[in-house]
């Protein structure tokens, strides 16, 4: 099954067609683009440098930190799909085409919804390389070759909603954290929704590819963007909510220690 089918892009883009005229999309000639076919024709006629402002506008509309538009994300995914597919061809020797495409489809959608449009450019090439690296990291023979043995894939959302968090057994710190959260929920310091939100955050951090040189903190940009997509909120909301939860736990820590000592 092709990426376009896995993401149901034909139906998604068809649903987005009535909205495209309101997105203020322009290409090098300055004309307003009013449908996906016009967008595609403009991109085919332009150079990568000329195409990037148009794709960046779509990325802004699609991003959870921008317009948060699922319709724009579908249109963006369809436009960058040829480059993504071209980069993925070499991975067919590692796994079946279906396995490769299933992983790549998930990463492509997240990449379109989390592109850092305020600080990055070259949308098409960035997303295609992001999908390739994250998919290779997930299904490839990472570490078998000299290049990949020395390469760390970090910053890509190569985590999966149905994957089991890897672990090396219960540790004292993990047990302490579980006890603290259990007490906080039972006493009303945190709500069940707060507890579930923290579970998503910690699970995402656990699934994130580890960086050899620098580390991803709980509130790092890549992690916050990934959590934001899962929870359907903006990155700033994720950071505010984590800060509020940590503050509540910090303020309640004397009462918790007293309760544990009694």
Beta strands, then each sheet from edge to edge (+ up, - down):
strand 1: 25-26
strand 2: 32-33
sheet 1: 1+ 2-
end
